[in-house]
Amino acid sequence: MQLRLKKLGAVSQFVLCTGTAIALAHAAQYTKPNIKPGLWEVTVTPKMSGEMPIPDDQLAKMTPEQRAKVEAMVKGQGSKPHVYKDCMTPEKIAKGFEMERGAEEASCKRNVISSTASELTLHDECDHTNRKTVSDVHFEFKGGTEINGKLHIVTTASGKSMTVDSTVSGKYVTASCGTVKDAEPVN
C-alpha cells in the first residue's frame, strides 16, 4: 500500500487516500477549488495509532524485521513529515483530484459535505471484502497558492483498527511542472 500511495500525487493521494469513487447522490455539489495549476510542494505529517489492520496469518508470515518495521510505523516512526513535489494539472483540479481506480474501489462512496473555491470537506466510506475504511478530509485553499488540510482515516480489518490523522500543507512553486508528471517524494 505504501508503494501505491507514493505513486499518487501528494494532494491527490490524501484527498483520495481511501481510493474512493465519487457518489454524489445526497451530497453537496463539487466546486472547483481555487488552486493554481503547476508545480506544488506538499508536506504531509501523519500520526498513526491503533493496530495495523493486518490479519494474524499474514503477520505470522512476516520476518521479525518486517514485523518490527510495521509496528514501529504505528508507534511513531511513521509520523515523520513526508515532502512531495506534485504536478497539479488543470484537469486534475477540475476533476476534484480524481484518479483512475481499480475494481476494488467500486464499493466506495464519497459524500461532498461542503465545497467552495476556498474550502473542501469530504466523507468517504469503502467497504471492501476484508476491510472497511472511513475518511474525513478537510482542505482550505488560500489565494490559489496555498493548501492546508487535515485528514482523519480509520481502517478496520480482522478486528483491528488503525487511525491515521494527518496534516497537509502545500505551496505553489511555479507554473511549469518540469519533469514532474504526478508526484515525487523529496525526502
Secondary structure as UniProt FT lines:
FT   HELIX           2..7
FT   HELIX           10..15
FT   TURN            17..18
FT   TURN            25..26
FT   STRAND          38..50
FT   HELIX           56..61
FT   HELIX           64..74
FT   TURN            75..76
FT   HELIX           77..79
FT   STRAND          82..88
FT   HELIX           90..94
FT   TURN            95..96
FT   HELIX           103..107
FT   STRAND          108..116
FT   TURN            117..118
FT   STRAND          119..127
FT   STRAND          132..142
FT   STRAND          146..157
FT   TURN            158..159
FT   STRAND          160..174
FT   TURN            178..179
FT   STRAND          183..185
//
